[in-house]
Amino acid sequence: MTTATTLDWGERSARWAGVRGDVVEMAGTRVHLLRADGPADGGGTPQLLVHGLGGSATNWIEVMAGLAEHGPVVAPDLPGFGRTEPPHPRASRITANVAFLVAFLRRLGWDRAVVHGNSMGGMLATLLADRAPELVERLVLASPALPAPRSRMHEIDPMTAMRFLPFLVPGVGRVAVRGLQARLSPEQEWAQTARFLHGDAQRLSPELQAVGLENLAAGREQPWRLSGLVGAAESLLSALLRARGLVRAIDTIAAPTLVVWGDADRLVGQAVIDHLAERRPDWDLAALPAVGHVPMAEAPDDYLAAVARFYAGEPQA
């Protein structure tokens, strides 16, 4: 994995021209991130991109140049993920990461931002907009990890249940992850994960697949990555099962919000989307046929088109 903080990602793919790596210091923590400058005239609202569980800033790299047409873009590696080593053992948990995002926005000097969040990042973006509404101008929730009604819990995809049930018992999730890593090579684990996450993993560009594999393999060499993953997964499930705080946040958010969702998503199913539509009929929805859980990676052009319509105040197709 390339480590230079001034890396020009355009050297790896022409689609990523203008995206560069960087590091900012926050209370002694080196936060790794990707950034892309906005329009030359300095216009546009800043955009913060928040990745999901087990991901990194590079999950967003396919859409960063397109989003930069609307304003400057920054995508951090959250503490415990990517290349950002957590400052303490609980730093990757949901509550800690919401506090991190508030501090990170202020560290960037951004008074307000459009916040994009995928999966766990969608949960974090929702809680951020509830906790610090003055910082959030708009929300874009890409397959957000938000609750479904208990009456529809039976609709959870069996593969999703098998992957996440171990994290309901403290310590068991860690054992499960270690067991998987012992059974599978990084290449095998990446292929299995890609098939699970995406409607069609073949839609991912070869360059993005290579970066995803690099991130996964690097994680096996950094002990804190396992702790980050387990802590985040345990706290994410706890938040979903308790649900009350998330539902209150959904109900009270004032920022205009777009939900981008692929109907082949095995993690965030139709029950979640129906629940959001029922509680927030004012939110926009862009449903992408045959796309899975990471739409900005699998269908970047569709993601960018949905966001452009949202920014322009136009209805979704």
C-alpha positions as CSV (number, residue, x, y, z in Angstrom):
1,M,0.0,0.0,0.0
2,T,1.3,3.4,-0.9
3,T,2.1,5.5,2.2
4,A,3.3,8.9,0.9
5,T,1.1,11.5,2.5
6,T,1.3,13.7,-0.6
7,L,0.4,10.8,-2.9
8,D,-1.2,11.8,-6.2
9,W,-3.8,9.1,-6.8
10,G,-4.1,10.1,-10.4
11,E,-0.8,8.2,-10.9
12,R,-2.8,5.0,-10.2
13,S,-5.8,5.8,-12.3
14,A,-6.7,8.8,-14.5
15,R,-10.2,8.7,-12.9
16,W,-8.6,9.6,-9.6
17,A,-6.7,12.7,-10.9
18,G,-6.8,15.5,-8.4
19,V,-7.2,13.2,-5.4
20,R,-4.3,13.2,-3.0
21,G,-3.3,11.7,0.3
22,D,-2.7,13.8,3.3
23,V,-2.4,13.6,7.1
24,V,-3.7,16.0,9.8
25,E,-2.8,15.9,13.5
26,M,-5.6,15.8,16.0
27,A,-4.7,15.7,19.7
28,G,-1.6,13.6,18.9
29,T,-3.4,11.3,16.5
30,R,-2.3,11.2,12.8
31,V,-5.5,11.1,10.8
32,H,-4.9,9.8,7.3
33,L,-7.2,11.1,4.6
34,L,-7.9,11.7,1.0
35,R,-8.8,15.2,-0.3
36,A,-9.7,16.8,-3.6
37,D,-9.9,20.5,-4.2
38,G,-13.2,22.2,-5.2
39,P,-13.8,24.5,-8.1
40,A,-11.0,26.9,-9.1
41,D,-13.1,29.9,-8.0
42,G,-13.2,28.5,-4.5
43,G,-17.0,28.1,-4.6
44,G,-19.1,25.3,-3.3
45,T,-19.9,23.7,0.0
46,P,-17.3,21.4,1.6
47,Q,-18.1,17.7,1.5
48,L,-17.1,15.2,4.2
49,L,-17.2,11.5,3.2
50,V,-17.5,8.8,5.9
51,H,-16.7,5.2,5.1
52,G,-18.3,2.1,6.6
53,L,-17.3,-0.8,8.8
54,G,-14.0,-2.4,7.7
55,G,-13.5,0.3,5.0
56,S,-11.3,3.3,4.5
57,A,-11.2,6.6,2.7
58,T,-10.5,4.8,-0.5
59,N,-14.1,3.4,-0.6
60,W,-15.0,6.9,-1.9
61,I,-12.2,7.4,-4.4
62,E,-14.2,6.7,-7.5
63,V,-16.6,9.6,-6.8
64,M,-14.2,12.2,-5.3
65,A,-13.2,13.9,-8.5
66,G,-16.9,14.2,-9.5
67,L,-18.0,15.5,-6.1
68,A,-15.1,18.0,-6.2
69,E,-17.0,19.8,-9.0
70,H,-19.5,20.9,-6.3
71,G,-17.0,21.8,-3.6
72,P,-13.8,20.6,-1.8
73,V,-13.9,17.0,-0.6
74,V,-12.2,15.2,2.3
75,A,-12.5,11.5,3.2
76,P,-10.8,10.4,6.4
77,D,-9.7,7.0,7.6
78,L,-11.7,6.8,10.8
79,P,-9.8,5.9,14.0
80,G,-9.2,2.1,13.9
81,F,-9.5,1.8,10.1
82,G,-7.3,2.4,7.1
83,R,-4.1,4.0,8.2
84,T,-5.5,5.9,11.2
85,E,-4.3,4.2,14.4
86,P,-6.8,4.7,17.2
87,P,-5.6,6.8,20.2
88,H,-7.3,4.5,22.7
89,P,-9.0,1.1,22.6
90,R,-12.6,2.4,22.4
91,A,-11.9,5.0,19.7
92,S,-13.5,3.1,16.9
93,R,-16.9,2.7,18.7
94,I,-19.9,4.6,17.4
95,T,-20.1,7.3,20.1
96,A,-16.4,8.0,19.9
97,N,-16.5,8.3,16.2
98,V,-19.4,10.8,16.3
99,A,-17.3,12.9,18.6
100,F,-14.3,12.4,16.3
101,L,-16.3,13.7,13.3
102,V,-17.3,16.9,15.2
103,A,-13.7,17.6,16.1
104,F,-12.5,16.7,12.6
105,L,-14.8,19.2,10.9
106,R,-13.6,21.9,13.3
107,R,-10.0,20.8,12.7
108,L,-10.6,21.3,9.0
109,G,-12.0,24.8,9.7
110,W,-15.3,23.9,8.0
111,D,-18.3,25.7,9.5
112,R,-20.8,23.6,7.5
113,A,-20.5,20.6,5.2
114,V,-22.5,18.2,3.2
115,V,-21.9,14.9,4.9
116,H,-21.9,11.7,2.9
117,G,-22.0,8.4,4.9
118,N,-21.9,4.8,3.7
119,S,-23.2,1.9,5.9
120,M,-21.7,2.5,9.4
121,G,-20.7,5.9,8.0
122,G,-24.4,6.6,7.3
123,M,-25.2,5.9,10.9
124,L,-22.4,8.2,12.0
125,A,-23.6,10.9,9.6
126,T,-27.1,10.6,11.0
127,L,-25.9,10.9,14.6
128,L,-23.6,13.8,13.7
129,A,-26.5,15.7,12.1
130,D,-28.5,15.2,15.3
131,R,-25.7,16.1,17.7
132,A,-24.2,19.0,15.8
133,P,-26.9,20.3,13.3
134,E,-25.0,23.6,12.9
135,L,-22.2,21.7,11.1
136,V,-24.4,19.8,8.6
137,E,-25.9,21.5,5.6
138,R,-27.1,18.4,3.8
139,L,-26.9,14.6,4.3
140,V,-26.3,11.9,1.7
141,L,-26.8,8.5,3.2
142,A,-25.5,5.6,1.0
143,S,-27.0,2.3,2.2
144,P,-27.0,3.6,5.8
145,A,-26.8,1.2,8.7
146,L,-30.1,2.3,10.3
147,P,-32.8,0.3,12.1
148,A,-35.7,-1.6,10.6
149,P,-38.9,-2.2,12.5
150,R,-38.7,-5.2,14.9
151,S,-41.7,-6.7,13.1
152,R,-39.5,-7.1,10.0
153,M,-36.3,-8.4,11.6
154,H,-37.0,-11.8,10.1
155,E,-36.2,-10.3,6.7
156,I,-32.5,-10.0,7.5
157,D,-30.5,-11.8,4.9
158,P,-29.1,-15.1,6.3
159,M,-25.6,-14.3,5.2
160,T,-25.7,-11.0,7.0
161,A,-27.0,-12.7,10.2
162,M,-24.2,-15.2,10.0
163,R,-21.5,-12.5,9.6
164,F,-22.7,-10.3,12.4
165,L,-24.2,-12.6,15.1
166,P,-20.8,-13.3,16.6
167,F,-20.4,-9.6,17.5
168,L,-23.4,-9.8,19.8
169,V,-21.3,-11.6,22.4
170,P,-18.2,-9.7,23.6
171,G,-15.1,-11.5,22.5
172,V,-16.8,-13.9,20.1
173,G,-16.5,-11.6,17.1
174,R,-12.8,-11.3,17.6
175,V,-12.4,-15.1,17.6
176,A,-14.6,-15.3,14.4
177,V,-12.5,-12.8,12.5
178,R,-9.3,-14.5,13.5
179,G,-10.7,-17.8,12.4
180,L,-11.7,-16.4,9.0
181,Q,-8.2,-14.9,8.6
182,A,-6.7,-18.3,9.4
183,R,-8.8,-20.1,6.9
184,L,-8.6,-17.7,4.0
185,S,-5.7,-15.9,2.2
186,P,-6.2,-12.1,1.8
187,E,-7.1,-12.7,-1.8
188,Q,-9.8,-15.3,-0.9
189,E,-11.2,-13.1,1.9
190,W,-11.3,-10.1,-0.5
191,A,-13.1,-12.1,-3.2
192,Q,-15.6,-13.5,-0.6
193,T,-16.3,-10.0,0.9
194,A,-16.7,-8.4,-2.6
195,R,-19.3,-11.0,-3.6
196,F,-21.2,-10.3,-0.4
197,L,-21.1,-6.5,-0.5
198,H,-21.8,-5.9,-4.2
199,G,-24.6,-6.7,-6.5
200,D,-22.0,-7.5,-9.1
201,A,-18.4,-7.3,-7.9
202,Q,-17.2,-7.3,-11.6
203,R,-18.5,-3.7,-11.8
204,L,-15.6,-2.6,-9.6
205,S,-12.7,-1.3,-11.5
206,P,-9.5,-3.4,-11.4
207,E,-7.7,-0.4,-9.8
208,L,-10.3,-0.2,-7.0
209,Q,-10.2,-3.9,-6.4
210,A,-6.4,-3.8,-6.1
211,V,-6.7,-1.0,-3.5
212,G,-9.3,-2.9,-1.6
213,L,-7.1,-6.0,-1.4
214,E,-4.2,-3.8,-0.3
215,N,-6.2,-2.3,2.6
216,L,-7.4,-5.7,3.7
217,A,-4.0,-7.3,3.6
218,A,-2.4,-4.4,5.5
219,G,-5.0,-4.8,8.2
220,R,-3.7,-8.2,9.0
221,E,-0.3,-6.7,9.7
222,Q,-1.7,-4.1,12.2
223,P,-3.1,-5.6,15.4
224,W,-5.0,-2.4,16.2
225,R,-7.1,-2.9,13.0
226,L,-8.7,-6.0,14.5
227,S,-9.6,-4.2,17.7
228,G,-11.0,-1.3,15.7
229,L,-13.2,-3.6,13.6
230,V,-14.5,-5.6,16.6
231,G,-15.2,-2.5,18.7
232,A,-17.0,-0.7,15.9
233,A,-19.0,-3.8,15.0
234,E,-20.1,-4.5,18.6
235,S,-21.2,-0.9,19.2
236,L,-22.9,-0.7,15.8
237,L,-25.1,-3.7,16.6
238,S,-25.8,-2.4,20.0
239,A,-27.0,0.9,18.5
240,L,-29.2,-0.9,16.0
241,L,-30.8,-3.2,18.5
242,R,-31.5,-0.4,21.0
243,A,-32.6,1.8,18.1
244,R,-34.3,4.5,20.2
245,G,-31.5,7.0,19.8
246,L,-31.2,6.4,16.1
247,V,-35.0,6.7,15.5
248,R,-35.0,9.9,17.5
249,A,-32.2,11.3,15.3
250,I,-34.0,10.3,12.1
251,D,-37.1,12.0,13.3
252,T,-35.4,15.3,14.3
253,I,-32.8,15.9,11.6
254,A,-33.5,19.2,9.8
255,A,-30.9,18.9,7.1
256,P,-32.2,18.0,3.6
257,T,-31.3,14.4,3.1
258,L,-30.8,12.0,0.2
259,V,-30.7,8.2,0.6
260,V,-28.9,6.3,-2.1
261,W,-29.6,2.6,-2.0
262,G,-29.0,-0.4,-4.2
263,D,-31.8,-3.0,-4.3
264,A,-29.3,-5.8,-4.3
265,D,-28.0,-4.7,-0.8
266,R,-27.8,-7.7,1.5
267,L,-27.0,-5.7,4.6
268,V,-29.5,-2.8,4.4
269,G,-32.7,-4.3,3.1
270,Q,-36.0,-3.0,1.9
271,A,-37.3,-3.0,5.4
272,V,-34.9,-0.2,6.4
273,I,-35.7,1.8,3.3
274,D,-39.5,1.5,3.9
275,H,-39.0,2.5,7.5
276,L,-37.1,5.6,6.5
277,A,-39.7,6.5,3.9
278,E,-42.4,6.2,6.4
279,R,-40.8,8.3,9.1
280,R,-39.2,10.9,6.7
281,P,-41.3,11.2,3.5
282,D,-39.5,14.5,2.9
283,W,-36.2,12.7,2.3
284,D,-35.2,11.9,-1.3
285,L,-34.5,8.4,-2.4
286,A,-32.4,7.2,-5.3
287,A,-32.9,3.4,-5.7
288,L,-30.2,1.8,-7.9
289,P,-31.3,-1.5,-9.6
290,A,-29.0,-4.5,-9.0
291,V,-26.5,-2.5,-7.0
292,G,-25.2,-3.6,-3.6
293,H,-24.1,-2.1,-0.4
294,V,-21.4,0.3,-1.6
295,P,-23.0,2.2,-4.4
296,M,-20.4,4.9,-4.8
297,A,-17.8,2.1,-5.6
298,E,-20.0,-0.2,-7.6
299,A,-22.0,2.4,-9.6
300,P,-20.1,5.7,-9.2
301,D,-21.7,7.4,-12.2
302,D,-25.2,6.7,-10.9
303,Y,-24.1,7.9,-7.4
304,L,-22.8,11.2,-8.8
305,A,-25.9,11.7,-10.9
306,A,-28.2,11.2,-7.9
307,V,-26.1,13.6,-5.9
308,A,-26.1,16.2,-8.7
309,R,-29.9,16.1,-8.9
310,F,-30.1,16.4,-5.1
311,Y,-27.8,19.4,-5.0
312,A,-29.8,21.0,-7.8
313,G,-33.2,20.4,-6.1
314,E,-34.3,18.1,-8.9
315,P,-36.4,14.9,-8.4
316,Q,-34.7,11.6,-8.5
317,A,-35.2,9.5,-11.6
